[in-house]
């Protein structure tokens, strides 16, 4: 991730947490994660998150739809440019 530059279009694949409500039988528990694919503009990363925006203004002063994806849940990152 250190080689990614700000505003680079990327696809991030990651495993999200999930929950189910109501009564469940123990044998019906699913032990799979929820696989997510996000496409957006790389903003930055720190020691906990990769920050991704779905869009920005032409002067890049404002963004829309900020995602903070936990680093430990990321399975792959693909450059799209």
N, C-alpha and C positions, 0 to 999 in steps of 0.2 A: 504494500500500500504506500510505502514511502515514495515510490516512483510516480504515483498518480499526481497530476497537476489539477489545481482548482479549475472547475467548470468542465472537466473531461466527462463526456457522456459514457456511462457504464451500465452494465447489468449486474446486479448483485443477487445471488441465490443464497438463501439463508433459511434456517429452521426456527420457526416461531413457537412460542408456547401456545397451549390451547386449553380450553376447559369445556366441560359439559355440565349442564345443570340438571337437577332432579335426581331421583333415585336411580342407581345403576347397580347391576349385579357385578360382583368383583370379577367374574370370568369375562365380562363384556368390556373390561378396560382395554383401551387401545394404547399401546406403548410406542406409538409412532408420533413423531413431531409433525407440525404443520409446515409444509414446504412453501416458501414464498419467493417470488421473482419480482424484483423492483428494477425499473429502468429510470435513470435520472442523471442529474449532474452532480459529480463529486464536488463536495465543498471542502472537507477536511476530515481528519481522523485524530483521535487522541488515544489514551490508553484504555478506553472503554467502548467507544462508539465510532462508527463510520457515519458521517453526516452526508445526506443525499437530498437534493431538491428536485421537485418535478418540473419546475420552470423558474424563469427569472425575467426581470425587465431588461430592455435592450441595453441599459447602462449598468446592469448587474448590481444595482443598488438595493433591490428587493427580490425576495424569492417567494415561491409558493410551495406549499405541501412539504414541509421539512420532515425528513425521516432520520432518526437516530437508531442505527442498527447495531446491536451488541456484537462486538468483534468475535466473541466466542461462538456465536450462532451462524457466522458466515461460512458457507461451504465453497463458494467460488465467486470470482469477480472477472468480468469480461469487458474489455475495452470496446466501445462501439463507434469510434471515430475513424 
